[in-house]
Amino acid sequence: MADTAMDNNVAQLYISWKEGDLNYYLQRVDAFLLSSPEHFKNFRNQVRDIL
């Protein structure tokens, strides 16, 4: 599963998964500076690929 966390400046992309019955994991994949056009474009493309 893919998750995002955002504030006014930064978007962070996470992936989470379950192993076994009781173990859940969360790992940050990347972070994007939303005020940077290149970062914003990369973030948008990553999210669109997931959807």
Backbone as a chain_set.jsonl record, in Angstrom:
{"seq": "MADTAMDNNVAQLYISWKEGDLNYYLQRVDAFLLSSPEHFKNFRNQVRDIL", "coords": {"N": [[0.846, -1.157, 0.0], [0.519, 2.242, -0.726], [1.308, 5.322, 0.799], [0.857, 8.775, 1.641], [2.253, 11.702, 3.132], [1.763, 15.027, 3.836], [2.642, 18.501, 4.074], [2.563, 22.081, 3.93], [4.917, 22.46, 2.551], [6.399, 20.122, 1.981], [6.093, 16.893, 0.551], [5.807, 13.543, 1.422], [6.467, 10.253, 0.478], [5.389, 7.068, 1.235], [5.64, 3.502, 1.73], [3.768, 0.735, 2.773], [3.497, -2.46, 4.348], [2.468, -5.807, 5.202], [3.692, -8.478, 7.084], [3.272, -11.759, 7.809], [1.018, -12.493, 10.558], [1.076, -10.485, 12.498], [2.954, -8.476, 12.033], [3.594, -5.308, 10.882], [4.88, -2.981, 8.552], [6.446, 0.14, 7.723], [7.88, 2.253, 5.408], [9.767, 5.025, 4.337], [9.827, 6.206, 1.057], [10.466, 8.368, -0.617], [10.976, 11.957, -0.627], [9.542, 15.121, -1.403], [10.017, 18.431, -2.397], [7.611, 20.731, -2.463], [7.566, 23.313, -3.441], [9.355, 23.368, -5.463], [9.34, 23.185, -8.901], [10.276, 20.948, -10.381], [10.466, 18.899, -8.421], [7.773, 18.819, -7.634], [6.567, 17.941, -10.018], [7.772, 15.395, -10.257], [6.741, 14.17, -7.93], [3.974, 14.211, -8.523], [3.969, 12.531, -10.795], [4.844, 10.103, -9.647], [2.699, 9.53, -7.901], [0.596, 9.331, -9.736], [1.425, 7.067, -11.152], [1.07, 5.128, -9.214], [-1.677, 5.172, -8.799]], "CA": [[0.0, 0.0, 0.0], [1.266, 3.496, -0.775], [0.767, 6.362, 1.664], [1.521, 10.069, 1.53], [2.136, 12.668, 4.22], [2.065, 16.32, 3.222], [2.343, 19.779, 4.693], [2.591, 23.127, 2.901], [6.216, 22.528, 1.888], [7.009, 18.835, 1.64], [5.276, 15.686, 0.435], [6.604, 12.342, 1.629], [5.831, 9.059, -0.065], [5.699, 5.886, 2.03], [5.037, 2.229, 1.363], [3.534, -0.094, 3.954], [3.174, -3.841, 4.037], [2.252, -6.71, 6.327], [4.354, -9.786, 7.024], [2.701, -12.626, 8.825], [-0.246, -12.051, 11.137], [1.189, -9.385, 13.453], [4.015, -7.523, 11.725], [3.325, -4.273, 9.884], [6.07, -2.173, 8.304], [6.271, 1.387, 6.995], [9.185, 2.765, 4.989], [9.71, 6.199, 3.464], [10.404, 5.958, -0.258], [11.049, 9.603, -1.142], [10.389, 13.219, -0.174], [9.489, 16.07, -2.507], [9.828, 19.831, -2.041], [6.49, 21.124, -3.313], [7.815, 24.624, -4.062], [10.226, 23.152, -6.618], [8.551, 22.622, -10.007], [10.761, 19.607, -10.747], [10.044, 17.978, -7.363], [6.321, 18.682, -7.715], [6.288, 17.094, -11.184], [8.162, 14.022, -9.915], [5.762, 13.669, -6.969], [2.733, 13.964, -9.263], [4.156, 11.346, -11.636], [4.888, 8.921, -8.771], [1.338, 9.254, -7.427], [-0.199, 8.873, -10.885], [1.825, 5.69, -11.448], [0.482, 4.26, -8.187], [-3.128, 5.101, -9.025]], "C": [[0.899, 1.229, 0.0], [0.54, 4.534, 0.071], [1.517, 7.657, 1.401], [1.281, 10.862, 2.8], [2.59, 14.0, 3.647], [1.833, 17.446, 4.214], [2.44, 20.828, 3.595], [3.869, 23.135, 2.086], [6.712, 21.207, 1.315], [5.938, 17.748, 1.541], [6.211, 14.494, 0.592], [5.793, 11.138, 1.171], [6.33, 7.853, 0.718], [5.09, 4.656, 1.379], [4.881, 1.426, 2.652], [3.152, -1.498, 3.507], [3.071, -4.648, 5.325], [3.005, -8.001, 6.064], [3.816, -10.634, 8.166], [1.397, -12.05, 9.354], [-0.122, -10.775, 11.957], [2.18, -8.297, 13.075], [3.615, -6.597, 10.582], [4.559, -3.397, 9.761], [5.696, -0.938, 7.494], [7.653, 1.922, 6.673], [8.994, 3.965, 4.073], [10.451, 5.895, 2.175], [11.122, 7.2, -0.763], [10.353, 10.792, -0.5], [10.529, 14.232, -1.3], [9.227, 17.466, -1.963], [8.786, 20.414, -2.989], [6.682, 22.484, -3.973], [8.748, 24.529, -5.264], [9.408, 22.531, -7.751], [8.985, 21.203, -10.396], [10.349, 18.568, -9.706], [8.54, 17.731, -7.433], [5.926, 17.772, -8.875], [6.628, 15.636, -10.885], [7.179, 13.396, -8.931], [4.455, 13.312, -7.678], [2.842, 12.702, -10.114], [4.186, 10.07, -10.805], [3.478, 8.534, -8.325], [0.47, 8.743, -8.576], [0.16, 7.444, -11.272], [1.215, 4.707, -10.453], [-1.011, 4.081, -8.435], [-3.426, 4.323, -10.282]], "O": [[1.934, 1.24, 0.666], [-0.688, 4.613, 0.06], [2.676, 7.639, 0.987], [0.252, 10.719, 3.459], [3.66, 14.099, 3.047], [0.957, 17.369, 5.076], [2.4, 20.473, 2.417], [3.912, 23.758, 1.025], [7.372, 21.185, 0.276], [5.006, 17.696, 2.343], [7.273, 14.44, -0.026], [4.597, 11.027, 1.442], [7.535, 7.639, 0.85], [4.153, 4.751, 0.585], [5.76, 1.441, 3.513], [2.567, -1.698, 2.443], [3.527, -4.224, 6.387], [2.961, -8.549, 4.962], [3.901, -10.26, 9.336], [0.752, -11.232, 8.699], [-1.103, -10.047, 12.108], [2.236, -7.271, 13.753], [3.336, -7.041, 9.469], [5.214, -3.103, 10.761], [4.764, -0.96, 6.691], [8.503, 2.034, 7.556], [8.174, 3.938, 3.156], [11.572, 5.386, 2.2], [12.239, 7.116, -1.272], [9.282, 10.658, 0.092], [11.502, 14.211, -2.055], [8.316, 17.661, -1.159], [9.047, 20.573, -4.181], [6.021, 22.779, -4.969], [8.914, 25.502, -6.001], [8.839, 21.454, -7.575], [8.144, 20.359, -10.705], [9.925, 17.47, -10.067], [8.08, 16.595, -7.311], [5.045, 16.925, -8.727], [5.857, 14.739, -11.224], [6.819, 12.227, -9.073], [3.898, 12.236, -7.459], [1.914, 11.895, -10.151], [3.615, 9.058, -11.21], [3.106, 7.362, -8.364], [-0.312, 7.81, -8.39], [-0.717, 6.682, -11.68], [0.881, 3.579, -10.816], [-1.546, 2.981, -8.299], [-4.592, 4.153, -10.641]]}, "num_chains": 1, "name": "protein.A"}
